[in-house]
Amino acid sequence: MLAIGLMSGTSLDGVDAALIETDGEGFVRPIAFRGEPYSDAARQQLAEATALALTYDRPRPSPEIVAATELITRTHSFAVHKLLKQAEVSPDQVGVVGFHGQTVAHRPDRGWTWQIGDGDALARALRIDVVADLRSADVAAGGQGAPLLPVYHRALAGGLEQPVAVLNLGGVANVTFIDGDRLVAFDTGPANGLIDSWVEAETGARYDADGALAAAGRVREDVLAAMLDHPYFDLPAPKSLDRNDFTIQPARGLSAADGAATLTAFTAASVAAAFEHLPARPKRLLVAGGGRHNPTMLRMIASYTGLTPEPAEALGWNGDAVEAEGFAYMAVRSLKGLPISFPGTTGVPEPLTGGTLFKAGA
């Protein structure tokens, strides 16, 4: 069937919308993709809602969260309408929309994860069935609720010589190890999140374009070593992070360039540390997500891991679209009752489906 996937990541840069044709198993055909950036006001509102959500001991609908939920639902609906127009596809041709929502807090250690967005309102606005809340069932069963993309990575990498690793560099980085039907996955550490926060605080820019600021700086090995001395990196997989589990505080006092270099090295070194938890050394390292546009980051990852990171485009994938495509794929799997998370990817006791279906006519 035709399916649309929607993703709004922890970098708060915008909504990604992808249209694919898939059976939810081995067949995937990407059709269209577009990214819709958030306005400065929307980014600020979502950042404030996230900061507030992190102070709660459980999810609750405060006025600020309700307003942010309406914003997320509205912007995602807008993105779908523009995607459909771009692809010249009508709503009645689409079988399902996979709606991730916006993560405002991820606390599997406390038994919850929180993605805002109103699946029922979105289904009614689009006149398309929506599968949302894709992480909660996993967390309720004792899993980490993340990462969820490994099952889609496996579909994409089916024809490659294995084992292979797929590294997603978003706000947080996660790696998927694929060897036949065997899947191992977990969050490796921060990816772009800390660097973006540092660059915005020090220069006012949203991100380190082309890694130029980091390339002009020097890695402070003492600061890097202190950041790597974090208990998370010794934990066995599977494991997952909240975007705010690490901060830029250790880099305070460094020059803008040295801070960017050190935080970029932290991303690379944490990826290398993650390889110690993989069952075997992958033959290839494929990279998706925004971080693949940062040549300084890719050079550092190559240096720390001894593997050459290959941007997803080397295989004909759209590295910007992979996450959104993955949620379309998982929505189809949810409709079929197929698992979207596994013991090796989230720590759930057995393969588990997930998601809540909201009917267009409800």
Disulfide bonds with the S-S distance in Angstrom:
none
